[in-house]
Amino acid sequence: MDNDKHKLVIIVGSVREGRFGPVVASWIAEQARLHAGFDVDVVDLAEIDIPLTLPAASPKYAGDDYPRPAAMAPLTSALESADAFIVVTPEYNHSYPASLKAAIDWHFTQWTAKPVAFVSYGGAAGGRHAVLHLENVLTELHAVTIRDGLSFPNYYTAWQDGRPLDPQAPGYAKTLFDQLAWWAGALRTARETTPYPA
Ligand SMILES: Cc1cc2nc3c(=O)[nH]c(=O)nc-3n(C[C@H](O)[C@H](O)[C@H](O)COP(=O)(O)O)c2cc1C
């Protein structure tokens, strides 16, 4: 990895059959690669084994001894090595999908003192309820959520051929990346300088 670049992990949060999530994730990954600040990795939760049954121990305290399924290793190592995250989430019943909650709950320290931005989509609210809930949950893990996100209401009329119809969308994405890169650099320096007092 180029050391001047931040490792950005983009998480595809929905695993539903016929889902739209990968379309949104591909576009935001393409935009991120155009931005000079990141090495981009896309992690699709549909490709990871994420059981709902958790071990007895807490991932907050168990550290490397936390007994995760072997097939979860690609997710864990991507989260571990990330300097920044973008969570791509739809809205299900005014919140985010259970697949995302399960992925979050199997981990803890991997999120701590790292920035998270959101790209959401859905019906009229554009996934904003999902993002509000994610902001609340990720604060518990000591992640830092980024104010400027992208939200796509009524995505079924707002996208064509894998891209948003709104000509301003790439500009909004750049603002998101600029803020995410700023926080990624600041927090990476802070993590390397002083242990986070969790
Ligand atoms: C179980 C379920 C609940 C949904 N609830 C909402 C909702 O509360 N608000 C909304 O705007 N859209 C809602 N939708 C529409 C989804 O946002 C839309 O289907 C979107 O494509 C889902 O993302 P996905 O295709 O990546 O799974 C819901 C869809 C499903 C399947």
The ligand as a Gaussian input file, in Angstrom:
#p B3LYP/6-31G(d) Opt

LIG

0 1
 C      -37.869000      -5.638000       4.494000
 C      -37.832000      -4.301000       3.777000
 C      -38.213000      -3.158000       4.448000
 C      -38.147000      -1.917000       3.810000
 N      -38.431000      -0.780000       4.509000
 C      -38.200000       0.419000       3.960000
 C      -38.327000       1.605000       4.739000
 O      -38.669000       1.587000       5.906000
 N      -38.052000       2.792000       4.154000
 C      -37.643000       2.870000       2.840000
 O      -37.398000       3.967000       2.360000
 N      -37.533000       1.766000       2.065000
 C      -37.774000       0.542000       2.601000
 N      -37.620000      -0.589000       1.867000
 C      -37.227000      -0.453000       0.463000
 C      -35.719000      -0.630000       0.346000
 O      -35.040000       0.496000       0.790000
 C      -35.356000      -0.949000      -1.086000
 O      -36.020000      -2.147000      -1.448000
 C      -33.879000      -1.158000      -1.287000
 O      -33.631000      -1.577000      -2.602000
 C      -33.311000      -2.224000      -0.396000
 O      -31.927000      -2.352000      -0.595000
 P      -31.332000      -3.643000      -1.280000
 O      -31.979000      -3.729000      -2.643000
 O      -29.857000      -3.397000      -1.354000
 O      -31.700000      -4.798000      -0.414000
 C      -37.714000      -1.835000       2.470000
 C      -37.358000      -3.020000       1.784000
 C      -37.411000      -4.232000       2.436000
 C      -36.965000      -5.473000       1.695000

